[in-house]
Amino acid sequence: MMFMVRNAITDDHDSLLRLAKTVYSNNLPADPLPLRDLLVKSRRSFLGKIPPKDRQYVFSIVDPDSGKVVGTSSLIAGKGTKELPRLVLKVRKREHYSRDLQSGHVQITLQLCQDTTASTEVGGLVLASAYRGTSDRLGSLLSKVRFSYIGMHPMEFSDKIIGEVMGTLTPDGRTMLWDHLGRRFINLSYKEADAFSRTSKEFITSLFPDVEIYASLLPAEARRLIGHVSPDAVPALRMLERLGFHHNDEVDPFDGGPYLEAIRDEIPLVKTTQGGPAQGGLDGSIKHSSGIVCMQKGADFRAVRCPYLLDGDSIRLSDEVMDVLQLTSGMSVHVTPLEKSTPESDAVQHGSVST
């Protein structure tokens, strides 16, 4: 049996809630009601019932033996609008020089900025600890399937794709950057402020100064967190970098984690995704190319990593894959070719890239 990624459904609620409580994720709320709302929004997104820029897709990966949901990832079609802007700290370098002293220095500054361009964000990647680092490479599959989905429907997503990599938190869920910077102006804990920001940005834009702040005024323990990622999120960071994402000198104002961005049509997994009619009968004893094969019919989305063969205009699959994806001959599928995996890509676990 093979692991399958599918659209998250309302029955996944309790499993996803347990996953959300294992690791802090900006895009997977560990609160029953917001999570339920997210699952409803995800279903409406897959159905195309809401405008493309308002859509948020949640994917679940299912253990074929137990039938349990053991991981998830998400795709936010339009992050940052006039109604709910994406807030970032822009990181700049300022040079200062004294002619009289014949010496100078470079200072790092931070400035709160608003992004209303509705960029597409990948995030919400969480995998149960028992399934990390295994030969099934489930973290890698959960991460890459989002780009396959973009490749299936490129015009429904922004031409700029962003990824926020989780910053470093203390064991009790705090961050020194927020404690020494954000909380000086907004009297909320890190978790309180981050949770409230999911539905409102006004309190931040009204209370946080919009001028450049010199990082040297912060304690060293806070300065070190600017652009620093959680150890758990390093594999996710490396995967984004290998896909052509680059650092854009923006960090999250709450935890200091970096933002990366890439042009949609330049991401290898997106531009190599292609569609065609499915055909069974692929000989499993012969080595074929490996890829992520996806199908969608209404809100029903399924994907597996498997061998395939391009046969003219058709995509030939094994009979087992045809059964798992519930395909009949001639049904439309898409395939994303995969390069040979690397230890780093296999190690991807979670990352609210938000993940």
Secondary structure, 3 states (H helix, E strand, C coil): CCCEEEECCHHHHHHHHHHHCCCCCCCCCCCHHHHHHHHHHHHHHHHCCCCHHHCEEEEEEECCCCCCEEEEEEEEEEECCCCCCEEEEEEEEEEEEECCCCEEEEEEEEEEEEECCCEEEEEEEEECHHHCCCCCCHHHHHHHHHHHHHHHCHHHCCCEEEEECCCCCCCCCCCHHHHHHHHHHCCCCHHHHHHHCCCCCHHHHHHCCCCCEEHHHCCHHHHCCCCCCCHHHHHHHHHHHHCCCEEEEEECCCCCCEEEEEEHHHCHHHHCCEEEEEECCCCCCCCCEEEEEEEEECCEEEEEEEEEEEECCEEECCHHHHHHCCCCCCCEEEEEECCCCCHHHHCCCCECCCC
